[in-house]
Amino acid sequence: MPSNRNALVRYKTLDACLRNRQRKWTLNDLIETVSDALYEYEGVTKGISRRTVQADLQMMRSDKLGYFAPIVVIDKKYYTYDDPTYSITNIPLTDGDLSRMNEAVTILKQFKGFSHFTALNEVVQKLEDHVYSTAQKSASVIDFEKNEQLKGLHYLDELYQAVIQKRALRVQYQSFLARLPQTFTFHVWWLKEFKNRWFAVGARDKKRYIMNLALDRMLSITLAPDVDYIPNRTIDPDAYYRNVIGVSVSETVRPVQVRLFVSHLHAPYVETKPFHHSQQVLERAAEGIVIQLDVQHNLELEREILGFAEGIQVLEPERLRRVIQKRLEAGLTAYRDANPGLPVVE
């Protein structure tokens, strides 16, 4: 690991550039981007010399930091990684790194029991387990939910920095429904995680309505220094998501009372892991329970219900009941079409 913050900023910036294959990077491009990063993160105004960047590239190629970065120069002009999957963030930790991380865990654990520490419990547990398993060269003791195939996670730090430093971004984005990508200015207000998928939430261009951008649909992000950042002055994220499951919030749809019958087989799972903080049990019987939620009707609500298949029935509202019924019927039709001999389930 680099011995000082400036070097770490330089290496991480170069790594981000060399991983970005949406653009061709000349040495001058790298120098300019590193200079901007040093100013942004460390307040360094004098920029960076050509010799320093060249030395950084050579250091990243070498074994001195354990990077062995596969940096190549195409057409004697453009810098990139020969291996498109490589990143310096994926290299193994050194003994020194492990020692410093272990010291950090020890310090953080001293705050255990304090109210402000509650939100850090899982973070510290993950860090402690990672340090232990790496040092012992053994399997992790705790297996947290993760998906290594998720795209866009390398944008998290850049998006986080854009929020705290109040910087506008130029985002190249292509939704699942779009045939071609779009490039636009985006003002990130906060980051949201739901079921291990990350979203950047904020305002596009000068429009005031809120947008959710999935990180896995982002193709590139860069700073937009010529655009004034539009801050979030009125919206509290906790209040914003209070009446929804997931991330899809409508400013025009009011929450409704959703009543669900949950079969006795699935009831323990739904009670011990509620769909929403508003969930309450209205009735109990041998066949199952009836629960009520006060939420907006959105796609995430439908998916939660459909995840239990025949184990949950929508009692009300009628519109949600019809939607779920149609989706279940469409699913059954798809199975029948694929397997004509499939027996009809009454």
C-alpha positions as CSV (number, residue, x, y, z in Angstrom):
1,M,0.0,0.0,0.0
2,P,1.4,3.5,-0.8
3,S,3.0,5.2,2.1
4,N,1.2,8.6,1.7
5,R,-2.2,9.8,0.7
6,N,-1.1,11.7,-2.4
7,A,0.5,8.6,-3.8
8,L,-2.6,6.6,-3.0
9,V,-4.8,9.2,-4.8
10,R,-2.5,9.1,-7.8
11,Y,-2.5,5.3,-8.1
12,K,-6.3,4.9,-7.6
13,T,-6.9,7.6,-10.2
14,L,-4.5,6.0,-12.7
15,D,-6.2,2.6,-12.0
16,A,-9.7,4.1,-12.7
17,C,-8.4,5.6,-16.0
18,L,-6.7,2.5,-17.2
19,R,-9.9,0.4,-16.4
20,N,-12.1,2.8,-18.3
21,R,-12.1,1.4,-21.9
22,Q,-14.8,3.9,-23.0
23,R,-11.9,6.4,-23.6
24,K,-8.4,6.3,-25.0
25,W,-5.9,7.7,-22.5
26,T,-2.7,9.6,-23.6
27,L,0.0,10.4,-21.1
28,N,-1.3,14.1,-21.1
29,D,-4.8,12.9,-20.3
30,L,-3.5,10.9,-17.4
31,I,-1.5,13.9,-16.1
32,E,-4.5,16.1,-16.3
33,T,-6.9,13.6,-14.6
34,V,-4.4,12.9,-11.8
35,S,-3.9,16.7,-11.2
36,D,-7.6,17.2,-11.0
37,A,-7.9,14.3,-8.5
38,L,-5.1,15.7,-6.3
39,Y,-6.8,19.1,-6.3
40,E,-10.2,17.6,-5.5
41,Y,-9.2,15.2,-2.8
42,E,-6.1,16.8,-1.3
43,G,-6.3,20.4,-2.3
44,V,-3.0,20.2,-4.2
45,T,-3.0,23.2,-6.6
46,K,0.4,22.9,-8.3
47,G,-0.6,19.9,-10.4
48,I,1.6,16.9,-11.1
49,S,4.7,16.6,-13.3
50,R,5.1,14.3,-16.3
51,R,8.0,12.6,-14.6
52,T,5.9,11.8,-11.5
53,V,3.1,10.1,-13.5
54,Q,5.6,8.2,-15.6
55,A,7.3,7.0,-12.3
56,D,3.8,6.1,-10.9
57,L,3.1,3.9,-14.0
58,Q,6.4,2.2,-13.7
59,M,5.8,1.6,-9.9
60,M,2.5,0.1,-10.7
61,R,4.1,-2.2,-13.2
62,S,6.7,-3.4,-10.7
63,D,6.6,-5.7,-7.8
64,K,7.5,-3.0,-5.2
65,L,3.9,-2.5,-4.1
66,G,2.8,-6.0,-5.3
67,Y,0.6,-4.5,-8.1
68,F,2.3,-6.1,-11.2
69,A,-0.1,-4.0,-13.2
70,P,-0.3,-5.1,-16.9
71,I,0.0,-1.6,-18.3
72,V,0.5,-1.5,-22.0
73,V,0.8,1.3,-24.6
74,I,-1.2,1.0,-27.7
75,D,0.1,2.6,-30.9
76,K,2.9,4.1,-28.8
77,K,0.4,6.6,-27.5
78,Y,-2.6,5.2,-25.5
79,Y,-2.3,3.7,-22.1
80,T,-4.5,0.9,-20.8
81,Y,-4.5,-2.5,-19.0
82,D,-3.7,-5.5,-21.2
83,D,-6.1,-7.5,-18.9
84,P,-9.6,-5.7,-18.9
85,T,-10.5,-7.3,-15.5
86,Y,-7.4,-6.1,-13.7
87,S,-7.5,-3.5,-10.9
88,I,-5.0,-2.7,-8.2
89,T,-7.9,-2.9,-5.8
90,N,-8.0,-6.7,-6.3
91,I,-4.4,-7.5,-5.2
92,P,-3.8,-9.5,-2.0
93,L,-3.2,-7.6,1.3
94,T,0.4,-7.4,2.6
95,D,1.4,-8.2,6.2
96,G,1.7,-4.5,6.8
97,D,-1.8,-3.9,5.5
98,L,-3.2,-6.6,7.7
99,S,-1.4,-5.2,10.7
100,R,-2.9,-1.7,10.1
101,M,-6.4,-3.1,9.5
102,N,-6.2,-5.2,12.6
103,E,-5.3,-2.1,14.6
104,A,-8.3,-0.3,13.1
105,V,-10.6,-3.2,14.1
106,T,-9.2,-3.1,17.7
107,I,-9.8,0.7,17.9
108,L,-13.4,0.5,16.5
109,K,-14.4,-2.4,18.8
110,Q,-13.7,-0.2,21.8
111,F,-16.8,1.8,20.9
112,K,-19.1,-1.3,20.9
113,G,-22.1,-0.7,23.0
114,F,-22.4,3.0,22.3
115,S,-25.5,4.0,20.4
116,H,-23.6,5.7,17.6
117,F,-21.7,2.5,17.0
118,T,-24.8,0.4,16.1
119,A,-24.6,1.3,12.4
120,L,-21.0,0.2,12.2
121,N,-21.4,-3.2,13.7
122,E,-21.7,-5.1,10.4
123,V,-18.9,-3.1,8.9
124,V,-16.5,-3.9,11.7
125,Q,-17.6,-7.5,11.7
126,K,-16.9,-7.8,8.0
127,L,-13.5,-6.1,8.4
128,E,-12.5,-8.3,11.4
129,D,-13.5,-11.5,9.5
130,H,-11.6,-10.5,6.4
131,V,-8.5,-9.7,8.4
132,Y,-8.7,-13.0,10.3
133,S,-9.3,-15.2,7.2
134,T,-6.6,-13.4,5.2
135,A,-4.0,-13.7,8.0
136,Q,-4.8,-17.3,8.7
137,K,-5.1,-18.2,5.0
138,S,-8.4,-19.8,5.8
139,A,-12.0,-19.6,4.8
140,S,-14.1,-16.8,6.2
141,V,-15.9,-17.5,9.5
142,I,-18.8,-15.3,8.4
143,D,-20.3,-15.5,4.9
144,F,-22.0,-12.2,4.2
145,E,-24.3,-11.9,1.2
146,K,-22.3,-10.7,-1.9
147,N,-22.4,-10.9,-5.6
148,E,-19.0,-10.6,-7.2
149,Q,-20.6,-10.3,-10.7
150,L,-22.4,-7.0,-10.0
151,K,-21.4,-4.3,-12.4
152,G,-20.7,-0.7,-11.5
153,L,-19.5,-1.2,-8.0
154,H,-16.2,0.5,-8.8
155,Y,-18.1,3.8,-9.3
156,L,-19.2,3.8,-5.6
157,D,-16.2,5.8,-4.3
158,E,-16.4,8.4,-7.1
159,L,-20.2,8.8,-6.5
160,Y,-19.6,9.1,-2.8
161,Q,-17.0,11.8,-3.2
162,A,-19.3,13.7,-5.6
163,V,-21.9,13.8,-2.9
164,I,-19.7,15.0,0.0
165,Q,-17.8,17.4,-2.2
166,K,-20.9,18.7,-4.0
167,R,-19.7,18.1,-7.5
168,A,-21.9,17.6,-10.6
169,L,-21.1,14.6,-12.8
170,R,-21.4,13.7,-16.5
171,V,-22.9,10.3,-16.6
172,Q,-23.2,7.9,-19.6
173,Y,-26.1,5.7,-18.9
174,Q,-28.2,3.0,-20.6
175,S,-31.3,1.6,-19.0
176,F,-32.5,-1.9,-19.7
177,L,-35.2,-0.5,-22.0
178,A,-33.0,2.0,-23.9
179,R,-31.6,1.0,-27.3
180,L,-28.7,3.5,-27.0
181,P,-26.9,5.1,-24.1
182,Q,-27.5,8.7,-23.0
183,T,-25.0,11.2,-21.6
184,F,-26.3,13.9,-19.2
185,T,-25.4,15.9,-16.1
186,F,-26.4,14.3,-12.8
187,H,-26.3,15.7,-9.3
188,V,-26.0,12.8,-6.8
189,W,-27.7,13.4,-3.5
190,W,-27.3,10.1,-1.8
191,L,-26.5,6.4,-2.5
192,K,-29.1,3.7,-1.9
193,E,-28.6,-0.1,-1.6
194,F,-31.5,-2.6,-2.1
195,K,-31.0,-6.4,-2.2
196,N,-27.3,-6.0,-3.0
197,R,-27.9,-3.6,-5.9
198,W,-26.7,0.0,-5.7
199,F,-28.4,3.2,-6.9
200,A,-27.3,6.8,-7.2
201,V,-30.2,9.1,-6.3
202,G,-30.4,12.7,-7.3
203,A,-31.4,15.2,-10.0
204,R,-30.7,15.1,-13.7
205,D,-29.6,18.3,-15.4
206,K,-31.7,21.2,-14.0
207,K,-34.8,19.0,-13.6
208,R,-36.0,19.0,-10.0
209,Y,-37.6,15.5,-9.9
210,I,-35.6,12.7,-8.3
211,M,-34.1,9.9,-10.4
212,N,-32.6,6.6,-9.4
213,L,-29.7,5.5,-11.5
214,A,-28.6,1.9,-11.1
215,L,-24.8,1.6,-10.9
216,D,-24.8,-1.5,-13.1
217,R,-26.3,0.5,-16.0
218,M,-23.6,3.3,-15.8
219,L,-21.1,3.1,-18.6
220,S,-18.9,6.0,-17.4
221,I,-18.9,8.9,-15.1
222,T,-16.7,12.0,-15.1
223,L,-16.7,15.3,-13.2
224,A,-18.6,18.2,-14.8
225,P,-16.5,21.2,-13.5
226,D,-18.4,23.7,-15.7
227,V,-21.7,22.9,-14.0
228,D,-22.8,24.2,-10.7
229,Y,-23.9,21.4,-8.3
230,I,-27.6,21.4,-7.4
231,P,-27.8,20.4,-3.7
232,N,-30.6,18.6,-1.9
233,R,-32.1,21.1,0.4
234,T,-35.4,19.7,1.4
235,I,-35.6,15.9,1.1
236,D,-34.8,13.6,4.0
237,P,-33.9,10.1,2.6
238,D,-35.4,8.3,5.6
239,A,-38.7,10.1,5.1
240,Y,-38.5,9.7,1.3
241,Y,-38.5,5.9,1.6
242,R,-40.8,5.6,4.6
243,N,-43.8,4.4,2.6
244,V,-42.2,2.1,0.0
245,I,-40.5,-1.2,-0.3
246,G,-37.3,-0.9,-2.3
247,V,-36.2,2.2,-4.2
248,S,-39.1,3.1,-6.5
249,V,-40.8,6.1,-5.0
250,S,-43.7,8.0,-6.8
251,E,-44.4,11.6,-5.7
252,T,-48.0,11.2,-7.0
253,V,-49.0,7.8,-5.7
254,R,-50.3,7.6,-2.1
255,P,-49.6,4.7,0.1
256,V,-52.5,2.2,0.4
257,Q,-53.4,-0.5,3.0
258,V,-52.2,-3.8,1.6
259,R,-53.7,-6.9,3.2
260,L,-52.1,-10.2,2.6
261,F,-52.9,-13.8,3.6
262,V,-49.8,-15.7,4.3
263,S,-50.0,-19.5,4.6
264,H,-48.9,-21.2,7.8
265,L,-45.9,-22.7,6.0
266,H,-44.5,-19.2,5.1
267,A,-45.9,-17.2,8.1
268,P,-42.8,-17.6,10.3
269,Y,-40.5,-16.2,7.6
270,V,-42.7,-13.2,6.9
271,E,-43.1,-12.5,10.7
272,T,-39.4,-12.8,11.5
273,K,-38.3,-10.8,8.4
274,P,-41.1,-8.2,7.7
275,F,-41.7,-6.8,4.3
276,H,-41.9,-3.3,5.7
277,H,-41.7,-1.4,9.0
278,S,-45.5,-0.8,8.9
279,Q,-46.2,-4.6,8.8
280,Q,-48.7,-5.8,11.5
281,V,-50.6,-9.0,12.0
282,L,-54.4,-8.6,11.9
283,E,-55.5,-12.2,12.2
284,R,-54.2,-15.6,13.1
285,A,-55.6,-19.0,12.2
286,A,-54.5,-22.6,11.7
287,E,-54.3,-22.0,8.0
288,G,-52.1,-18.9,8.3
289,I,-52.0,-15.2,9.1
290,V,-53.4,-11.9,7.7
291,I,-50.9,-9.0,7.6
292,Q,-51.3,-5.4,6.7
293,L,-48.7,-3.0,5.1
294,D,-49.1,0.7,4.5
295,V,-47.0,1.2,1.3
296,Q,-47.1,2.4,-2.2
297,H,-47.9,-0.1,-5.0
298,N,-44.6,-0.4,-6.8
299,L,-42.6,-3.1,-8.7
300,E,-40.6,-4.1,-5.6
301,L,-43.8,-4.8,-3.7
302,E,-45.1,-7.1,-6.5
303,R,-41.8,-8.9,-6.6
304,E,-41.8,-9.5,-2.8
305,I,-45.3,-11.0,-3.0
306,L,-44.5,-13.1,-6.1
307,G,-41.4,-14.4,-4.4
308,F,-43.7,-16.5,-2.1
309,A,-45.7,-17.8,-5.1
310,E,-48.7,-19.7,-3.8
311,G,-47.8,-19.0,-0.2
312,I,-49.3,-15.4,-0.3
313,Q,-52.6,-14.2,-1.5
314,V,-53.5,-10.5,-1.9
315,L,-56.7,-9.7,-0.2
316,E,-56.7,-6.0,-1.0
317,P,-56.5,-3.6,-2.7
318,E,-58.3,-5.1,-5.7
319,R,-55.9,-3.6,-8.2
320,L,-52.9,-5.2,-6.7
321,R,-54.8,-8.5,-6.4
322,R,-55.5,-8.4,-10.2
323,V,-51.9,-7.5,-11.1
324,I,-50.5,-10.4,-9.0
325,Q,-53.1,-12.8,-10.4
326,K,-52.3,-11.9,-14.0
327,R,-48.6,-12.3,-13.4
328,L,-49.0,-15.7,-11.9
329,E,-51.3,-16.8,-14.7
330,A,-48.7,-15.5,-17.3
331,G,-46.0,-17.5,-15.5
332,L,-48.1,-20.6,-15.6
333,T,-48.8,-20.1,-19.3
334,A,-45.1,-19.7,-20.0
335,Y,-44.5,-23.0,-18.3
336,R,-47.3,-24.7,-20.2
337,D,-46.0,-23.4,-23.5
338,A,-42.5,-24.6,-22.8
339,N,-43.9,-28.0,-21.4
340,P,-47.1,-28.9,-23.2
341,G,-47.5,-32.0,-21.1
342,L,-47.4,-30.1,-17.8
343,P,-50.4,-31.0,-15.7
344,V,-52.8,-28.3,-14.8
345,V,-52.5,-27.1,-11.2
346,E,-55.9,-26.5,-9.6
